[in-house]
Amino acid sequence: MARVVVDVMLKPEILDPQGQAVQRALPRLGFEGVSDVRQGKRFELEVDGPVDDAALARIHELAESFLANTVIEDFTVKVEEEMVEAGK
């Protein structure tokens, strides 16, 4: 098994009110020196079998059609780690 991570973020030109709210709150909470915050989504997919080019293409298709709104969001797909089943 392998874990594939899809990170979805608003495109840079899209206003991020949640990120701005966090950024404005940081100094009040004692965290200085953070000039910008962007909020996004992370999806972790556990995939049976090897993550070959065909599997990555299907996950890319899944991300593009279901996980991200590609009008306002960008996404990345990456294999994070190989998972080893216990006893094998």
Secondary structure, DSSP 8 states (H G I E B T S, - for coil): -EEEEEEEEE-TTS--HHHHHHHHHTGGGT---------EEEEEEEESS---HHHHHHHHHHIIIII--TTTEEEEEEEEEE---TT-
